[in-house]
Amino acid sequence: MMNRCTLLGGAALLALTFDAQPAAADPAEALAALQGQVLSTGPNGEAPTAASDVTLIDAEIEEIRSMGATAAIVLHYGGNDWSRAQVAGLQDQFAKMGIEVIAVTDAGFKPETQVANLETVMAQSPDIIVSIPTDPVATAAAYRAAADAGTHLVFMDNVPQGFVAGTDYVSSVSADNYGNGVAAAHLMAQALGEDGGEIGVIFHAADFFVTRQRYDAFKATIEENYPDIRIVAEQGIGGPDFAGDADRAASAMLTSNPGIEGIWAVWDVPAEGVLSAIRAAGREDIVVTTIDLGENVAISMAQGGPVYGLGAQRPFDQGVTEAMLAGYALLGKDAPAFVALPALPVTRDNLLEAWETVYHAPPTENIMAALGQ
């Protein structure tokens, strides 16, 4: 006797195949569930400590003020909104603690330049260096020399290879980069709607811990939650011309895959390059999501342009936390190995509030004008 599947033939198989497809997540619910969570682990697999747990009482701050300590800020690259906000947060908290900032350097994302910057800074014998390594291997020896000289090291996001928290450095402080990648994926799904579509991915082609977390999180979230969204093109960019590299990558994607409806870029500066490629191709219908609330992507969001939303870091608060952890080192106070601040999903609806949260400053005139205010 023939069974039901035999009777129905291909129709039954088609139905069974359809039934086996996982149901797509609800992006709004998924984004709401992210609030206040931290999904990232540290560079060496450490569980995250909340930034709110890093505190100094008034007596400790006064003790630090009496030390006359100095600090240097050694960036991977500067000039973007994230770097400026980090430096602002560091300088604000260091001033409260009576710590003089003697140098702020910009390596242009070149390891050899950062090594030279570290050597120059160390000639001034700072008590503290707050830094983000451009390359965890190429810069490790320079950081090791600083640690051996007795300088307290606090890292943003990335840690040199072979370094151990509490021994070689004080702590590492980061945004929830994995969480921000997750947020950007849910925002992409929200923008594309339930029909999904084809998308491209532009990632950072480097051994850089936090940008890899974003890429892994974005891809995994799309693949595990949204079966109707298909990643059809991926391209890595190495910089230091990240906007230009992303422009070229996005242009190639749009030429090779004209059906693309969305592009994710690993942070806001590459996203600016994607916007340039979209304008040149006359494809203003494409959805862009990214990480970091820079002014240019905020303006696109405010205007209802291609940037639908993003996962924002909290760089000012991150800088404040790094400065406080430097204070821990001066006091001989035990510090957590890895501190993370939660992701902040941003769309046009919460743009003004988010800008103040991220930068501790009012939105710029350009953003207000783009919103028609």
N, C-alpha and C positions, 0 to 999 in steps of 0.2 A: 504494500500500500504506500502510495506516495505521501510524504509528509507535507506540512504547510509550506515550508521553504521551497520544496520542489514545485508545488503547485503555483506559487507566486513567482518563482524564478528570479530574474534580475531585479524585479521590483522589491522583493523581500531583502535581497542582498543590499540594495541601495538604501532601504529603510534601516537595516542593521548598521550599515556604515554611517548613516546620518546620526543614528542614536548614539553611536560610539564617540562622536565628536564632543569634546569637553565644552561645557557652557562658558560663554565669555563672562568675565568679571564685570561688575558694575563700577565704572571708573569713579563716580562720585562717592560711592561707599568706600572704595579702596583708598581714595585720597583722604577721606575723613578718618579712616582707621590709622593713617600715618601720624596723626597729630600727636606730638610729644614723644614719639618713639625714636629710638636710635637703632638702626639695622646694621651699621658698620661695626666691624671689629678693627683692632689696631694693626699696625704694620707687622707685628709679630704674633698676631692672633689674640691680642689682649681684649678682654671685655671692656666696654666703654664705661667711663665714669661721667656723670652729668656735670656740666660746667657749673651748675648751681651749687655743687658740693665743694668747689674750690673757693675758699674764703680766707680772708685775713681780718682779724679783729683790729681795733684802733691801736692797741698797744703794740701789736706786731708791725703795723705800718710805721708807727713812730720809731720803733727799733731799726727798721730798714732805713728810714730817713736819716738816722744818725750815722749811717755807714758811709755815706758819700759815694755810693756805687755808680758804676758806669755800664752802659749797654750799647751794643751795636745790633742793627737789624740788617741781615744779609739775605736779600731777596733773590729768587730765581729770575724773575723779571718784574719790572714795575710799570707804572704808567696806566694800568687799567684800573677800573673801579674797585675790583676786589683787593688789589695790592694797596691802593690808597686808603681803603677803609681799614685794612689790617694795620697799616702804619699809624693811622689816626687812633685806633683803639689802643695800640701799644704805647704811643706817646702820651695819650691821656692818662693811662693808668701809671706809667712810669713817673709822670710828673707828680701824681698824688703820692707816690712812694719816695720822692726825692731822688730818683735815679736819673742821671744825665744820659741822654742818647747822644753818643759821640759820632755815629755814622749810620747812614742808610744807603745801602748799595744795591745796584741793579745789574744782574749778570746777563741780561738779554737772552736768557735761557741757554747760555753756553757754559758747560761745565768748566772749561779752562778759565773763563773769565771769573767764574765764582771762586775758583781756587785762588786766583790772584787777589780777588777782593778779600777773601779770608786772611790771606797773608798780610795784606795791607792793614786790615783792621787789627790783626793781632799785634802789629807793631805798637799799637796804642794800649795794649794790655787791658782790654775790657773785662769787667767782672762777669758779664753776661753776653751771650750771643743768642739772638732769636733768629731762626733761619729756616728756609725750606730748600733742601738740596735739589739742584737741577737733575742730578743723576746720582743714585745711591752708591754706585761703585766708584765712578770717576772722582767724586769729591771726598770719599771716605777718609783718605790719608790726611787731607787738610783739616777736616773736623777732628780727627784723632789727635793731631798736633795741638789743636786748640784745647781739647779736653785734657791732654797731658800737661798743658801749661797751667791748668787750674781754672780755666774759664768754664762757667756753668752754661750748658747748652740746652735750649728749649727749642723744639722743632715744631714747625707748622706742617701738618699733613704727611710729610715724607721723612724717612729716617735713613741715615747711611747704613750701608751693608755691614753687618757684624756688630752693630751697636746694641747695647743692652740698657734698658731703662733702669734708672736707679744706680747704675754703675758708670756708664759712659755719657749719659745725658739725663736730664731731669724728667722730662715728660714730652709727649707728642700731643698736639691739640689739633682737632680737625672738625670740619662739618661732617654731618652724616652723608658721606658721598654715595654710599650704596643706596641710602634712603632717597637721596635726590635723583639718582638714576631711576629708581622705582617711580617716584613722583612724575618725572618727565615722560615715562612710558604710559602711565595712566592718563596723563594730560593729552598725549598723542591719541590715545584711544577715544577719549572724550571728544576731541575735536573731529576725528574722522567719523564718529558715529557707529551705529551697530553694523553697517555694511562693511566696515574695515577698509582695506585697500593696500596698495604697495607702498613701501617706504624705503628710504635709504638711511644709512648710518655713517657718520663721520666721527672717527675716534682718534685718540692720541696715540701715535705709533712710537711709544717710548716705554722704558721700564720706570713707570711713574705710578706709585701705588694708588693714589686717590683717583686718578683719571681712569685707571683700569677698573676700579670698583664701579665707577659710573657706567662704563661700557658694559661690564658684566651684568649689572643690575638692570639696565635698560633692556638688553637683549633677553635676559631670562624672564623678565616681567611680561614682555610682549609675547614670547614663545609659549609661556605657561598659562597666560590668562586670556589671550586674544587670538583665537585660531583664524579669524578672518583678516588679520593684519599680517602681511608677508614682507619680511626683509629681503629685498631683491638686489640690493647693492650695498657694499661696505667699502670704505676707503680710510686708511690711516694717514695722518698728517704729522710731520715731525717738527715744523717750525724752523727758525723763529718767526717767520712770516705766517702766523697761523691764519689770519684772515685771508691772505692771498692763497695759501695752500687750500683752504676750505672752499674758496671761490672756484678754484680750478677743479677740485674734486666734485663739487656739487654740479658744476657745468657738465662734466663728463658723465655723471649719473643721469642727468636729465636728457642728455643726448642718447645714451645707451638704453635708458629705460623711460620712455616718454609717458608711461602710465603711472609713474611715481606721484603719490598724492601727499607725501610727508617726508621730511628729513629731520633727523635728530643730529645735533652737533654737541660735542663733548663739553664745551663751555661757551660763554657769550661771544668771545672774540672770534672763534671759528664760525659761530652762528652769524656774525656780521658778514663774513665771506659768503655764507650760504644765501643771505638776503641779496647780496650783490649779484650772485648767479641767477637767482630767481627773477630779479628785475631785468637782467640782460636777456633772459629767455622769455620774458613776457608771461611768466607763470605765477601770478599773484594768488592763484587758487591753492598753492601748496602750503601745507601746515608745517610750521617749524616749532620744535620744542628743544630746550637746552638746559644747561645748569648755569647759575650765576645771574644776578639781577643787575646787569650793566645798563647804563643810560640808553645806549642805542637800541638794544633789544626791548627795553622798557618803552621807548617811543613807538616802536613797531606795534607792540601790544596795545598801547594807548590809542593808536590810530585804527585799531582793528585790522592791522596788517598781517603778514604771514606768521609772526610769532604769536602763537596762541597762548602759551604758558611755559613755565619753567620751574625747576626746583632751585630755590635760593639758598645760598650759604648765609651765614651770619658773621661776616668777617670782622666787623668792629668788635663784637662780643668775643670773637675768637682771639683778637689781639689783646683785649683786656685780660682774658683768662691766661694767655701766655705770659703776660707781664706779672700776674699774680703768682704763677708757678715759679717764675724767676725769683720772686720774693721768698717762696718756700725754700729754694736752694740757699739763698743768703742766710736764712734763719736756721738751716739744718733741719727743716721740717719735712717729714715723709710726704712724697708726692705720688699721685696715681700715675701709672705708666701711660695711660691713654685716656684722653678727655675728648668727648664729642658733643657737638651741639646739634639739635634736631633739624631735619629738613623743613623747608618752608615752601609749600606749593603756592605758586603765584599765577593769577590770571588777571585780565583787565579789571575784574570785579573787585579784587583786593589789592590792586597795584599801589595805591597811595599809602595804605596802612602798611603794606609789606616794605615799601621803600624806607619808611621811618623806622621800622623794626630792624632792617638790615644795616642802615647807615647812621641811625641816631641823628637824622637831619631831615628837613622837609624835602619833598620831591623837587627836582630842578625845574627851572622855568620852562625848559624845553619839554619836559614831561607834562607839566600842567597845560602848556599850549597844545600839545598833542591830544590831550583829553578835552580840549575846548573850554578850559577853565582859566 
